[in-house]
Amino acid sequence: MIDAGRLQFGIDSFGDLPRDGRAKVVSHAEAIRATVAEAVLADQVGIDVVALGEHHRPEYAISSPETVLAGIATATERIRLASGVTVLSSDDPVRVFQRFATVDALSGGRAEVVLGRGSFTESFPLFGFDLEDYDVLFEEEIDLFSRLLDEEPVTWEGTTRAPLRAADVYPKTESGRLTTWVGVGGSPESVVRTARYGFGLMLAVIGGPPDRFAPYVDLYRRAAEEFGTLAHPVGMHSPGLVAATDEEARELFHPGYQVIRDRIGAQRGWPPLRRSEFEAEIASGSLYVGSVETVARKIAAAVRTLGVGRFDMVYSAAGTVYADARLRSVELYGTQVVPRVRELLAEAPAGAAAS
């Protein structure tokens, strides 16, 4: 049984470049400021978490999530501040810990870090890492990061960075531990690793029906039990946009979504996106695009199916959506979608016997 009252709702962004009122794609600087404004609004309308992803591509403005989160920290009061994800493989675990501990201090204990490999590989050559070391980099760096979380002197040695000898890392957090998740796109090995370290599992459900991720939720819980670690509530994030009507949401979302999807697809050998595929993802896949009622019902169904404790909507995933439409989507999500999802989840599931 899902506790609708404890379920968390978040928004995710990569700092996609929106369009302004003259239909012009804004600069990276404007996109970052727009992200901060959207996070401030999210705080005001009761959304629980804002998560910012790390990318090093022209269509995204955020390459340093924790820097933007620090800015948001000083302009908000209650919303939790997370990455989504921090590409740990091409970063230094010590510096990642220090930066998020700093965000935690600025926000009064609201920081969370979501570690991951990232969906692109531009950061590897950019920071001088070899893609041939892709697996060993993440395995070693997550191991070191897990030890840093204890906030005690660390002795550690690996093959990808200099060893540490009783190294104490500052600043410390006031709570004594940073909340840490791992973002997973569908690798069983990654799910088991997340459970082994006792981190929260954040599923990137960005295509196809959500129920295909149910085995990963089950695997995480079974693995946590076997390792004797704490199985945290599982989270999921999926792209979406909320508007006054289903038709308006589709027409706002589709153009930018197709551009980004086809740009990435050209690099990965995918055929161009057909409109029928877009509509199918809304109907039965992992696009949460539509009116308040449409999006709320779809989120409620996904939460029931996977039994997750947190749902994050990647509200800017289409790119080039108008800035005012993004703000309106955040407002509708916080003020109407979230309360409606809680109502739906509090009701008996369809087909359940009356008590």
C-alpha positions as CSV (number, residue, x, y, z in Angstrom):
1,M,0.0,0.0,0.0
2,I,1.4,3.4,-1.0
3,D,1.5,6.1,1.6
4,A,0.3,9.0,-0.6
5,G,1.1,11.5,2.2
6,R,4.8,10.5,2.3
7,L,5.2,10.3,-1.5
8,Q,7.7,13.0,-2.8
9,F,7.3,14.9,-6.0
10,G,10.2,16.6,-7.8
11,I,11.1,18.4,-10.9
12,D,14.2,17.8,-13.0
13,S,16.0,20.0,-15.5
14,F,19.2,20.0,-17.5
15,G,19.0,23.7,-18.1
16,D,17.5,23.2,-21.6
17,L,17.4,26.5,-23.5
18,P,13.8,27.8,-23.7
19,R,12.3,30.3,-26.1
20,D,11.4,33.8,-25.0
21,G,8.3,35.8,-25.9
22,R,9.6,36.5,-29.3
23,A,10.2,32.8,-30.1
24,K,14.0,33.3,-29.8
25,V,16.1,30.6,-28.1
26,V,17.7,32.2,-25.1
27,S,21.4,32.2,-24.2
28,H,22.9,29.8,-21.7
29,A,23.1,32.5,-19.1
30,E,19.4,33.3,-19.5
31,A,18.6,29.6,-19.3
32,I,20.4,29.2,-16.0
33,R,18.5,32.2,-14.6
34,A,15.2,30.7,-15.9
35,T,16.1,27.5,-14.1
36,V,16.6,29.3,-10.8
37,A,13.2,31.1,-11.3
38,E,11.5,27.8,-11.9
39,A,13.0,26.3,-8.8
40,V,11.9,29.3,-6.7
41,L,8.4,28.9,-8.0
42,A,8.6,25.1,-7.3
43,D,9.5,26.0,-3.7
44,Q,6.5,28.3,-3.4
45,V,4.0,25.8,-4.8
46,G,5.0,23.0,-2.6
47,I,7.1,20.7,-4.8
48,D,9.5,18.6,-2.7
49,V,12.7,18.4,-4.8
50,V,14.4,20.2,-7.6
51,A,17.1,18.1,-9.4
52,L,19.5,19.5,-11.9
53,G,21.5,17.4,-14.4
54,E,25.0,17.8,-15.6
55,H,25.7,18.0,-19.4
56,H,28.4,19.4,-21.6
57,R,26.5,20.0,-24.8
58,P,25.3,23.1,-26.6
59,E,21.6,22.5,-26.0
60,Y,22.0,22.4,-22.2
61,A,23.1,25.2,-20.0
62,I,24.0,23.4,-16.8
63,S,27.4,21.8,-16.6
64,S,27.8,22.5,-12.8
65,P,24.6,21.5,-11.1
66,E,25.8,22.2,-7.6
67,T,26.7,25.8,-8.5
68,V,23.2,26.5,-9.7
69,L,21.8,24.6,-6.7
70,A,23.8,26.9,-4.4
71,G,22.1,29.9,-6.0
72,I,18.7,28.3,-5.6
73,A,19.6,27.5,-1.9
74,T,19.8,31.1,-1.0
75,A,16.5,32.0,-2.7
76,T,14.3,29.1,-1.4
77,E,13.2,27.9,2.0
78,R,12.1,24.3,2.0
79,I,12.6,22.5,-1.4
80,R,15.3,19.8,-1.4
81,L,18.2,20.4,-3.8
82,A,19.6,17.5,-5.8
83,S,21.7,16.7,-8.8
84,G,20.2,14.6,-11.5
85,V,22.9,13.3,-12.1
86,T,26.4,14.1,-11.1
87,V,28.7,12.3,-13.6
88,L,31.0,10.9,-10.9
89,S,33.1,8.9,-13.4
90,S,34.6,12.1,-14.8
91,D,34.8,14.0,-11.6
92,D,36.7,13.7,-8.3
93,P,34.8,12.2,-5.4
94,V,36.4,14.5,-2.9
95,R,35.5,17.6,-4.8
96,V,31.9,16.3,-5.4
97,F,31.5,15.7,-1.6
98,Q,32.9,19.2,-0.8
99,R,30.7,20.9,-3.2
100,F,27.5,19.2,-2.1
101,A,28.4,19.6,1.6
102,T,28.7,23.4,0.8
103,V,25.2,23.4,-0.8
104,D,24.0,21.5,2.2
105,A,25.3,24.2,4.5
106,L,23.9,27.0,2.4
107,S,20.5,25.4,2.3
108,G,20.3,24.3,5.9
109,G,20.6,20.6,5.2
110,R,18.5,20.3,2.0
111,A,21.2,18.9,-0.4
112,E,21.1,15.5,-2.1
113,V,23.5,14.0,-4.6
114,V,22.4,11.6,-7.3
115,L,25.5,9.9,-8.7
116,G,25.6,8.4,-12.2
117,R,27.5,7.7,-15.3
118,G,25.5,10.2,-17.4
119,S,23.7,9.6,-20.6
120,F,26.4,11.2,-22.7
121,T,30.2,10.9,-22.8
122,E,31.4,14.4,-23.6
123,S,32.7,14.9,-20.1
124,F,35.4,12.2,-20.5
125,P,37.6,13.8,-23.2
126,L,36.7,17.2,-21.8
127,F,38.3,16.4,-18.4
128,G,41.0,14.1,-19.7
129,F,39.5,10.7,-19.0
130,D,39.8,7.6,-21.2
131,L,36.5,6.0,-22.2
132,E,38.2,2.7,-22.1
133,D,38.3,3.2,-18.3
134,Y,34.5,3.8,-18.2
135,D,33.6,1.0,-15.9
136,V,36.6,1.0,-13.6
137,L,36.3,4.8,-13.1
138,F,32.8,4.6,-11.8
139,E,33.4,1.5,-9.7
140,E,36.4,3.1,-8.0
141,E,34.9,6.6,-7.6
142,I,31.7,5.4,-6.1
143,D,33.6,3.2,-3.7
144,L,35.6,6.3,-2.5
145,F,32.6,8.5,-2.4
146,S,30.8,5.9,-0.1
147,R,33.7,6.2,2.3
148,L,33.7,10.0,2.3
149,L,30.0,9.9,3.4
150,D,31.1,8.6,6.8
151,E,32.8,12.0,7.3
152,E,35.8,10.4,9.0
153,P,39.5,10.3,7.9
154,V,39.7,8.1,4.8
155,T,42.5,5.8,3.7
156,W,41.9,4.6,0.1
157,E,43.8,3.4,-2.9
158,G,42.8,2.7,-6.5
159,T,44.1,2.9,-10.0
160,T,42.4,6.1,-11.3
161,R,43.4,8.8,-8.8
162,A,46.1,9.5,-6.2
163,P,45.7,7.4,-2.9
164,L,44.4,9.0,0.3
165,R,46.1,8.4,3.7
166,A,44.0,9.3,6.7
167,A,42.6,12.2,4.7
168,D,40.0,14.3,6.4
169,V,37.6,16.2,4.1
170,Y,35.9,19.5,4.8
171,P,33.3,21.0,5.2
172,K,31.4,18.5,7.3
173,T,27.6,18.4,7.1
174,E,25.5,19.3,10.1
175,S,23.6,16.1,9.9
176,G,26.7,13.9,9.5
177,R,25.7,12.4,6.1
178,L,24.7,13.5,2.7
179,T,21.6,11.9,1.2
180,T,22.9,9.9,-1.8
181,W,21.2,8.2,-4.7
182,V,22.4,6.5,-7.8
183,G,20.7,7.2,-11.1
184,V,20.1,4.0,-13.1
185,G,18.9,3.6,-16.7
186,G,18.2,-0.1,-16.7
187,S,21.4,-2.0,-15.9
188,P,20.9,-4.9,-13.4
189,E,24.5,-4.6,-12.3
190,S,24.0,-0.9,-11.5
191,V,20.9,-1.8,-9.4
192,V,22.9,-4.4,-7.4
193,R,25.8,-2.0,-6.9
194,T,23.4,0.7,-5.6
195,A,21.9,-1.8,-3.1
196,R,25.4,-2.9,-2.0
197,Y,26.4,0.6,-1.0
198,G,23.0,1.3,0.6
199,F,22.2,4.2,-1.7
200,G,18.8,5.2,-2.9
201,L,17.8,4.0,-6.4
202,M,16.6,6.6,-8.9
203,L,15.3,5.1,-12.1
204,A,15.5,7.0,-15.4
205,V,12.2,5.9,-17.0
206,I,12.4,7.9,-20.2
207,G,10.8,5.5,-22.8
208,G,8.4,2.6,-23.0
209,P,5.9,1.5,-20.4
210,P,7.0,2.0,-16.7
211,D,6.1,-1.6,-15.8
212,R,9.3,-2.8,-17.6
213,F,11.2,-1.4,-14.7
214,A,9.3,-3.4,-12.0
215,P,12.0,-6.2,-12.1
216,Y,14.7,-3.6,-11.2
217,V,12.7,-2.4,-8.2
218,D,12.3,-6.0,-7.0
219,L,16.0,-6.7,-7.6
220,Y,17.0,-3.6,-5.6
221,R,15.0,-4.6,-2.6
222,R,16.1,-8.2,-2.7
223,A,19.8,-7.2,-3.1
224,A,19.5,-4.7,-0.2
225,E,18.1,-7.5,2.0
226,E,20.9,-9.9,0.9
227,F,23.6,-7.3,1.6
228,G,22.0,-6.2,4.8
229,T,21.8,-2.6,3.7
230,L,18.9,-0.2,4.0
231,A,16.5,-0.3,1.1
232,H,15.4,3.3,0.6
233,P,12.3,4.3,-1.2
234,V,12.9,4.0,-5.0
235,G,12.5,7.1,-7.1
236,M,11.8,7.5,-10.8
237,H,12.0,10.4,-13.2
238,S,10.3,10.8,-16.6
239,P,9.8,13.7,-19.0
240,G,6.6,15.7,-19.1
241,L,4.8,19.0,-19.5
242,V,1.5,20.2,-18.0
243,A,-0.8,22.6,-19.8
244,A,-4.5,23.7,-19.7
245,T,-5.5,20.9,-22.2
246,D,-4.0,17.8,-23.7
247,E,-3.8,19.3,-27.1
248,E,-2.0,22.4,-25.9
249,A,0.6,20.4,-24.0
250,R,1.3,18.2,-27.0
251,E,1.8,21.1,-29.3
252,L,4.0,22.9,-26.8
253,F,6.1,19.8,-26.2
254,H,6.4,18.0,-29.6
255,P,8.5,20.4,-31.7
256,G,11.4,20.7,-29.2
257,Y,11.1,17.1,-28.2
258,Q,11.5,16.0,-31.8
259,V,14.5,18.2,-32.4
260,I,16.4,16.9,-29.4
261,R,15.3,13.3,-30.0
262,D,16.4,13.4,-33.6
263,R,19.7,15.1,-32.8
264,I,20.6,12.5,-30.3
265,G,19.2,9.7,-32.6
266,A,21.4,10.8,-35.4
267,Q,24.4,10.2,-33.2
268,R,23.1,6.8,-32.0
269,G,21.7,5.4,-35.2
270,W,18.0,5.9,-34.5
271,P,15.5,6.7,-37.2
272,P,13.7,10.1,-37.1
273,L,10.9,10.3,-34.6
274,R,7.4,9.8,-36.1
275,R,4.5,11.7,-34.7
276,S,2.7,8.3,-34.1
277,E,5.6,7.3,-31.8
278,F,5.3,10.5,-29.9
279,E,1.6,10.0,-29.4
280,A,2.2,6.3,-28.3
281,E,4.7,7.4,-25.6
282,I,2.0,9.8,-24.2
283,A,-0.7,7.1,-24.4
284,S,1.2,4.2,-22.9
285,G,4.9,5.0,-22.5
286,S,6.8,7.4,-20.4
287,L,5.9,10.9,-21.6
288,Y,3.7,12.7,-19.0
289,V,2.3,15.3,-21.3
290,G,-1.2,16.7,-21.0
291,S,-3.7,18.4,-18.9
292,V,-3.7,18.2,-15.1
293,E,-6.1,15.2,-15.0
294,T,-4.3,13.4,-17.7
295,V,-0.8,13.8,-16.2
296,A,-2.1,13.1,-12.6
297,R,-3.7,9.8,-13.6
298,K,-0.7,8.7,-15.5
299,I,1.7,9.5,-12.6
300,A,-0.6,7.7,-10.2
301,A,-0.7,4.6,-12.4
302,A,3.1,4.6,-12.6
303,V,3.6,5.0,-8.9
304,R,1.2,2.2,-8.2
305,T,2.9,0.0,-10.8
306,L,6.4,0.5,-9.5
307,G,5.7,1.2,-5.9
308,V,8.1,4.2,-5.9
309,G,8.4,6.8,-3.1
310,R,9.3,9.7,-5.4
311,F,8.3,10.9,-8.8
312,D,10.3,13.6,-10.6
313,M,9.0,15.2,-13.8
314,V,11.7,16.3,-16.2
315,Y,9.7,19.4,-17.1
316,S,12.2,21.0,-19.5
317,A,13.2,17.8,-21.4
318,A,11.7,19.1,-24.7
319,G,14.0,22.0,-25.0
320,T,12.9,25.2,-26.8
321,V,9.6,25.2,-25.0
322,Y,8.5,28.8,-24.2
323,A,9.8,30.0,-20.9
324,D,6.3,31.1,-19.7
325,A,4.9,27.6,-20.6
326,R,7.6,26.0,-18.5
327,L,6.8,28.2,-15.5
328,R,3.1,27.5,-16.0
329,S,3.8,23.8,-16.1
330,V,5.7,23.9,-12.8
331,E,2.9,25.9,-11.2
332,L,0.2,23.4,-12.4
333,Y,2.3,20.5,-11.4
334,G,2.8,21.8,-7.8
335,T,-0.7,23.3,-7.2
336,Q,-2.9,20.8,-9.1
337,V,-1.2,17.7,-10.3
338,V,0.5,16.7,-7.1
339,P,-2.7,17.1,-4.9
340,R,-4.7,15.2,-7.5
341,V,-2.1,12.3,-7.6
342,R,-2.4,12.1,-3.8
343,E,-6.2,11.9,-4.1
344,L,-6.0,9.1,-6.7
345,L,-3.5,7.1,-4.7
346,A,-5.6,7.4,-1.6
347,E,-8.6,5.8,-3.4
348,A,-8.9,2.1,-3.7
349,P,-7.1,0.8,-6.8
350,A,-9.3,-0.1,-9.7
351,G,-10.8,-3.6,-9.2
352,A,-10.0,-3.7,-5.5
353,A,-12.7,-5.3,-3.3
354,A,-14.7,-2.9,-1.1
355,S,-14.0,-3.3,2.6
